[in-house]
């Protein structure tokens, strides 16, 4: 759902499948699942094209969208959504409008363009009074309730319907339509709940992106808008409270207790048996354009391109799993493109299956380093952990070269070679 942590969650989800099997790339092939068309009074409406909505699930293993696609998902699809405290979501939506530039909305409906323009000079209360029941209603008036119901009935939902009439259907959607209803306020815990359900490595700190930070804490502008904020979130509050109850009842315990030993004993061998490597100078090599089994890295940079790579971070520990022959001496290898700062190279420490091991660096064309570890595994898979003392931002804030992500080193592949 819009402004509920989707950007952060989606970049991680994309790393769970092949680079070319993500919805973002499928959407770049000249097809749009959501069409904009005028209704009877001349305003622009978002309309899902059913044939393309069904087809995209055949193009992609991971599909994420603000469009109401839930009703088009095949029966065996794992479906999840994220909810957020309604007032915080609404404030975040307003601030998101305010940060957008004119070039960002050139192809957006007129109502969205007007919201963006007005957000720059109108106080929060005046903005909500003007747009909360007009063209911006779908984003501002109990948005989560409307989005849940739209996921059930698609294009039939009318933004002019009073949200109170949609409450029962939205609550039913929470109960029936999603395998996991996560909470933005517990993003890491929500992600770990999913990991426990589908058999992925336990989640650690998730790299957050597209953060719209609130400037309204204890602010006069916020206090002056409290009554209208309450009105525009009254039904969302009911829905959100139910979502919290469901999360506590269904997922919290599993999310809190799911640890690495559970993954390795119940899921790792099955999941890693699906990994497919290629041969490179006698080494079995796994590309980051394929599914990555591990944690402690940001989403792909340069997805869809030959230059695709992954940065470690924001956690200082990166974990990579890969299938290996049991009871055979081998060298683990990570092909490193570069570091945020040269001093991070000397900070590297390596563990294999929980034990500290020495490492050394090799050379290869187009790479800063080839990290190599001589080791031995008694299992048919191995856990490689790489620790740094720090992960860092880069560039000067406010410039085009600034990257606010806390990062370590970039790599594009990893694997092993028999000794």
N, C-alpha and C positions, 0 to 999 in steps of 0.2 A: 504494500500500500504506500501511496505517495507520502513522503516525509515521515516514514516509520522505520528507517534503517535499511531500506531496500538496497541502496547503492553499495553500502558496506557489505551486506550479506551476499549480494549478487556476484561481486568480484571473486569472493571465495568460492561460491557455488560453481562458477565457470571453470575453476581449476580442477574440479572433480571429473571432468570429461575432456575429450579431445578438443583442441583449440577450434577445429572446424565444425564441431558439433554443439556450439553454443548458440543461443537465440540471437545474441547481438550480431554475430556474423551472418546468421540466416537472414536477419533483417536488412543486411547491407546488400543483398542480392537483387535488389530492385522491387521487393515486395513489402508492403506495409499491411499489417494485420488490422490496424485502426485507420479508418478513412474519415476525413472531415468533410461534412456536407451541410448545406443550409436546410433548416427545417421550414415549416410553413410561415413563420414570422420573420424569416431571413437571418436568424442567428446561426452560428456554426455549431454543429453537434458532432461529437465523436461517435462513430459507428463501427462496430466490429464486423469484419467481413467473415462470415462463418466458414466458408471454404478454406480461406487462408489460415484462420484460427485452428482448424483441424489439421491442416497440412503441416504447420510449423512443428507439431509434436512428432512428425516423421522426419523432419530435417534436423532436429535438435534433441539432445539428451537433457539439457537444462534450459528451461523457458522461464523468463521473468518479464513482467510487463505491468503497467498501471491499468491496462485494458482488462475488461471482465472476461478472462479466458478460462476460468475454472470450469465452466459448464462444457467446454470443448475438450478437456483433458481425457485421455483414455483411462479406462477403469483401473489399470495397474499403476497409474502415476502417483508418486509420492507428492502430496500437495501441502504446502505450508503458506502461512501468511504471518505478518508481524503487526501488532497493534502497539500504540503509544498513548501515554497520558493525553487525553483529548485537548486540554488547554495548551500543553506544551507542543502538541502537533500543530495546532492552529497558529500559534505564535511562530513556529518554525516555518510554516507555509507563508506567512506574511513576510518574514525576513528573507525567505527564498525569493519571493517576488522582488523584494527591494534590492537584492544583490545582482539580479539579472540585468544584462545590458540589452540595448535595443537589438543588436545583432543576434542575440540568443533567442529572440522571440519573433524573428521576421516571418517565420512560417506558421506561427501559432494563430489560433482563432482570435478575432477582434476583442472578445471579452477578456482573454488572457493578456493581450497587449495593453488593454486599458487598466487592468489590475496592476501590471508592472509599472506603468507610468504613474498611476496614482499613489502607489506604495512609496514612491520616492519623496513625495511632499506632504502626504496626508498623515496625521497622527493615527495610531492604531484604531482608536474608537471611530473616528470619522471614516476611515477606510472600511471597517467592518459594517458600519451603518449604510454605506453606499453600495457595497458589493455583496454583502452577506446574503441578500435575497434577490440578487440580480444575476448578471452573467457569471460572477465568480461563485455562485452558490454551491456548485458541485465540489469546490475545493474548501469552502469555508463553513457551510452549514451542515454539521454532523456528517462529515465526509466519510468516516469509517463505516458508519451505518449504511450509507448509500453505496459504498464500494462493495461491501459484503453482499448486499441484495443484488447489485448489478452482476456479481459473479454467479448468482443463481439463475437470473432471468435475462442476462445480456442486454441487448438493445432495447428491451421493452421498458426499462426503468426510465422514469421521467424526473428530471431534476426539480421540477416544480412541486412534486408531491411532498407533503409535510412529512418530516422525518419520523414523527411519532407513529405514523401509520406503517412505517417500515421496521419498527423495532423488533417485532416478533419474528419476522423473516430473517433479520440479521442475527438474532440469537440462535435461530435454527441453523443458520449457516455455520456459526461457530461450532455447534454440536456435531454437524453431519458432514461438512464439506472439506474439512482439512484434517490431515493426519497430525499436524502440529500447528497450534496457534501460539506463536512466540510473543515475547514482550521486549520492546526496544530498551526499556530500563534494565533488562537482564539479558543483554545481547549475547554475551559469552555463554551464559547458562542455557539460553534458548538454542544456541548452536550446539552445545554439548548434548542437549536432549535429542536433537536430530542425529548427531553422531551415534548415540547409543541405540537409536531406533533402526538405522540403516547399516550399522557396522563400519563406521569410519574411525580413525584415530581420535582420541579425545581432543576437544578443542581447548586451546589456550587463549591468550589475548588475541582478539581479532583486530586486524588493521582497519581503523575507521576512516572513512573518506566522506567528502561532500557534507561536512559538518557546518550547519548554520547555527552559530553560537548566539544564544539569547543575550540581548543587551537590556532586557526589561526587568531583571531581578530587582525588586523593591524600587521600581521606577514609577514616577508620577504617571507616565503614559500608560503603563500597565494597570495601575490602580484605577485610573479613569475609565478603563474599558472592562472592568471585571464583570459588570452585569451583562453586557452584550456577549462577552466570552462565555459566560455561563449559559446563556440562551442558545448560542450556536453550538454548544457541546452537550446539551442536556441529555440527548438520546445516546450519543457516543459514550457518555459517562456510564450509562447502564450497560452498554455493550462491553466497554472496557473492563468494568468490574466483574462481569461474567467471565471474560477472557482470563483475568487473573485467577479467578476461582478454578477454572478448568486447568490452567497451567499448574497450579499448586496441587491439584488432585491427580492429574494425569502424568506430569512430567518432572516436577521439581526434584523428587527423590532420586529418580534415575539419572537426571542431569548432574546432581551433586555427587553421586556415588560412582559414576562411570569413569574408570581409570584405565591406564595404559595396559595393565595386566589382563583386564577383561577383553580389550581389543585383541591383544596378541593371542590369547588362549581360545577365543571364540570366532574371530573374524579375519585376522591377518592373512592366514594361509589361503583362504578362499578368495579374498579380494586381490591379493598379489598374484595369484595364479592367472589372473586376467591381463597382467602387464605384458606388453610386447616391446622388446628392445630391438635395436639394430646393431650391426657389427661395425666397429670403427677401429682400425689399427689393432685388431685382435681383442678389443674390449666390447663387452655387451653394454650398450649405451641407451639410456632412457631420456627422451626429450621432455622439456617442460611444456611442450605443446601437447603432450599426452596427459592423461590423468595423473595428478601428483598425490601420492599417499604420504601424508606427513602433516607438519604444522610449522608455524613460525616464519611465514613468508607472505608477501603481498601478492595481489593478483597479477596476472601476466601484463607485462609492458610489451607493446608491439604485437598484440594478438592478431593472428591472421597473416603475419609477415615472417619472412625468413629470419629477421633479426629478433624475434620473440625471446624474451628472457624474463626471469623472476628475481626480484630483490628480496633478501631476507629481512625480517623485522615484522612488527615493531619489537617483538620479544627478542631478547639477546640469544636465545637458543633456537636453532632450526633443526627439525627432525625430518629425516627422509627414510622411508622404507623402500626396500627393493627385494625381489626374489633372487636367491642365490643358491647354488648347489650346496647341500649339506656336507659337512666333514671334508671340505676341500680348501686348502690355502688359497687366498686370493688377495688382490689389491682393490680396495674401494677407491673410486675416482670421482671428483667433482670438477667440472670445467668452469672456471671462474672468469667472468668477463671483466670485473673491476670492483673497486671498493668505493664507498662514499669518501673515506679518508684513508690515506696510505697507512696510518698507524694501526688500523684495524687488522691488517695482515699479521702483525706480530701478536695480536691478541687471540688468535685462533687456538682453540682447544677442541679436541675430538674425543668422543666416546663411541664405542661400538657395543651394542647390546648391554649398555649400562656400565661398561668398564672403560676407564681412561686408557687411551692408546696413543703412541707417538704418530706423527705425520711428517710428511715432507712435501716440497713443491717441485713439480716438473714444469716443462715449458712446452708450448704448442703455439703455432701461428694463430694470431687473432685473439689470444687469450692472455690475461694478466698472469694467471697461475693455473696449474693443474694440481689441485689438492689430491694427495695420494696417501692411503692408509693400508699397510700390509696387515692382514688379519686372518681370522678363521671363524667359521660359524658352524655350530652343531645343528642348526635349524635350516629349513628350506627358505628362509627369508632372514633379513638382517635389518637392524635399526641403527642408523647412523645419526649421531647428534653432533652438531657443530656449535660451539659457544663463542661468543664475543664478550668483551667487557662493556660495550656500548653500541647502540644504534643511534644514528645521527640524521638530522635534517641537513639540507644542502642549499646553497645559494642564499642571497640576501632577501629577507622578507620584503614583499612589495614589488619585487622584480619578476620578470618572466622566467628567470632561472631558478627561482625558489621552489624547492620541493619539500613540503611540510611533512612528508612521510619519514618516520624514523626508520632508517635502513642500515644494512650492513654491507653485504657483497651481492653482486649480481651473478647469476649462473644460468646457463641455458641447457645443461644436461648433466647427468650423473650416471654411474654404473660400476662395473667391476671387470677385472681381468684376471685369469688364472695365473698363479705364481708358478 
